């Protein structure tokens, strides 16, 4: 839940600030940068999620099995 609140805090102001600062000529460029940020964020999130699963979930699960 804490991670999702941070995610909302990080992603929510992005489109509004882009809309405020970006003119019609810069709309495509802003869309590209926002897409890059989203892609980068989700790759970072997947890496952190896999690390979190490996360290906190798999360890006790393996201990239970062996």
Backbone as CSV, one residue per row, in Angstrom:
resi,resn,N_x,N_y,N_z,CA_x,CA_y,CA_z,C_x,C_y,C_z
1,UNK,0.825,-1.212,0.000,0.000,0.000,0.000,0.864,1.270,0.000
2,UNK,1.954,1.215,0.766,2.870,2.354,0.790,3.479,2.600,-0.587
3,UNK,3.839,1.490,-1.259,4.413,1.606,-2.604,3.415,2.222,-3.576
4,UNK,2.134,1.822,-3.457,1.123,2.361,-4.380,0.859,3.837,-4.106
5,UNK,0.916,4.255,-2.822,0.732,5.682,-2.531,1.890,6.495,-3.095
6,UNK,3.120,5.943,-2.991,4.266,6.619,-3.596,4.118,6.679,-5.111
7,UNK,3.619,5.588,-5.700,3.409,5.548,-7.152,2.406,6.614,-7.568
8,UNK,1.302,6.754,-6.817,0.308,7.771,-7.145,0.902,9.167,-6.992
9,UNK,1.716,9.360,-5.943,2.334,10.658,-5.747,3.307,10.980,-6.878
10,UNK,4.019,9.943,-7.361,5.006,10.165,-8.423,4.337,10.390,-9.775
11,UNK,3.317,9.596,-10.085,2.754,9.622,-11.433,1.649,10.664,-11.578
12,UNK,0.936,11.008,-10.487,-0.222,11.887,-10.612,0.127,13.305,-11.064
13,UNK,1.137,13.964,-10.480,1.445,15.327,-10.939,2.064,15.404,-12.329
14,UNK,2.612,14.278,-12.820,3.311,14.299,-14.110,2.452,14.807,-15.276
15,UNK,1.273,14.207,-15.545,0.495,14.662,-16.709,0.038,16.111,-16.584
16,UNK,-0.340,16.554,-15.367,-0.823,17.923,-15.213,0.296,18.924,-15.468
17,UNK,1.499,18.641,-14.958,2.619,19.555,-15.195,3.001,19.558,-16.664
18,UNK,2.939,18.375,-17.305,3.245,18.306,-18.731,2.210,19.098,-19.524
19,UNK,0.939,19.003,-19.108,-0.113,19.722,-19.817,0.059,21.233,-19.639
20,UNK,0.464,21.651,-18.427,0.639,23.079,-18.177,1.818,23.641,-18.966
21,UNK,2.959,22.930,-18.922,4.176,23.465,-19.529,4.197,23.265,-21.041
22,UNK,3.506,22.223,-21.522,3.601,21.883,-22.939,2.619,22.653,-23.797
23,UNK,3.116,23.182,-24.913,2.237,23.803,-25.888,1.793,22.753,-26.905
24,UNK,0.941,23.174,-27.871,0.423,22.215,-28.847,1.546,21.663,-29.724
25,UNK,2.563,22.461,-29.993,3.668,21.983,-30.828,4.522,20.963,-30.086
26,UNK,4.547,21.071,-28.733,5.369,20.165,-27.940,4.576,18.973,-27.412
27,UNK,3.334,18.804,-27.874,2.482,17.751,-27.319,3.065,16.366,-27.576
28,UNK,3.535,16.131,-28.811,4.080,14.813,-29.144,5.353,14.549,-28.347
29,UNK,6.175,15.581,-28.176,7.412,15.420,-27.406,7.090,15.103,-25.945
30,UNK,6.090,15.793,-25.380,5.698,15.529,-24.001,5.144,14.123,-23.852
31,UNK,4.377,13.689,-24.860,3.832,12.339,-24.815,4.974,11.319,-24.810
32,UNK,6.005,11.588,-25.624,7.141,10.663,-25.694,7.889,10.608,-24.362
33,UNK,8.134,11.777,-23.747,8.856,11.786,-22.478,8.037,11.109,-21.387
34,UNK,6.729,11.339,-21.381,5.868,10.684,-20.395,5.884,9.178,-20.589
35,UNK,5.833,8.741,-21.855,5.899,7.308,-22.142,7.231,6.731,-21.681
36,UNK,8.320,7.461,-21.923,9.634,7.003,-21.460,9.665,6.873,-19.946
37,UNK,9.081,7.850,-19.245,9.037,7.797,-17.787,8.229,6.604,-17.311
38,UNK,7.087,6.350,-17.957,6.235,5.225,-17.563,6.960,3.904,-17.792
39,UNK,7.606,3.774,-18.961,8.336,2.535,-19.270,9.472,2.327,-18.275
40,UNK,10.222,3.404,-18.002,11.326,3.309,-17.048,10.814,2.937,-15.665
41,UNK,9.686,3.558,-15.253,9.142,3.284,-13.925,8.691,1.839,-13.796
42,UNK,8.042,1.311,-14.854,7.550,-0.060,-14.751,8.681,-1.082,-14.808
43,UNK,9.756,-0.781,-15.558,10.906,-1.692,-15.519,11.530,-1.682,-14.124
44,UNK,11.656,-0.486,-13.525,12.190,-0.365,-12.168,11.298,-1.089,-11.165
45,UNK,9.973,-0.946,-11.353,9.027,-1.592,-10.446,9.111,-3.104,-10.559
46,UNK,9.218,-3.620,-11.793,9.305,-5.075,-11.971,10.594,-5.616,-11.368
47,UNK,11.705,-4.881,-11.538,12.976,-5.320,-10.945,12.869,-5.329,-9.424
48,UNK,12.336,-4.253,-8.848,12.202,-4.194,-7.395,11.235,-5.258,-6.887
49,UNK,10.152,-5.508,-7.651,9.170,-6.505,-7.239,9.781,-7.896,-7.240
50,UNK,10.575,-8.218,-8.274,11.207,-9.537,-8.337,12.212,-9.695,-7.203
51,UNK,12.970,-8.640,-6.918,13.925,-8.701,-5.807,13.184,-8.882,-4.488
52,UNK,12.084,-8.142,-4.306,11.289,-8.240,-3.087,10.728,-9.651,-2.917
53,UNK,10.202,-10.230,-4.003,9.662,-11.586,-3.951,10.764,-12.576,-3.600
54,UNK,11.930,-12.423,-4.230,13.022,-13.363,-3.980,13.521,-13.282,-2.546
55,UNK,13.606,-12.084,-1.979,14.192,-11.950,-0.650,13.182,-12.267,0.447
56,UNK,11.929,-11.829,0.301,10.977,-11.954,1.402,10.014,-13.127,1.256
57,UNK,9.667,-13.495,0.026,8.672,-14.549,-0.155,9.319,-15.914,-0.382
58,UNK,10.324,-15.973,-1.259,10.909,-17.265,-1.604,11.705,-17.851,-0.444
59,UNK,12.341,-17.014,0.361,13.178,-17.521,1.440,12.400,-18.361,2.453
60,UNK,11.337,-17.833,3.072,10.561,-18.678,3.997,9.879,-19.843,3.296
61,UNK,9.483,-19.634,2.026,8.835,-20.711,1.282,9.805,-21.870,1.097
62,UNK,11.052,-21.565,0.745,12.066,-22.608,0.589,12.402,-23.237,1.931
63,UNK,12.415,-22.449,2.990,12.697,-22.986,4.317,11.597,-23.948,4.749
64,UNK,10.377,-23.644,4.379,9.271,-24.538,4.730,9.403,-25.871,3.995
65,UNK,9.844,-25.797,2.716,9.936,-27.032,1.929,11.105,-27.884,2.409
66,UNK,12.286,-27.260,2.626,13.473,-28.070,2.916,13.663,-28.259,4.409
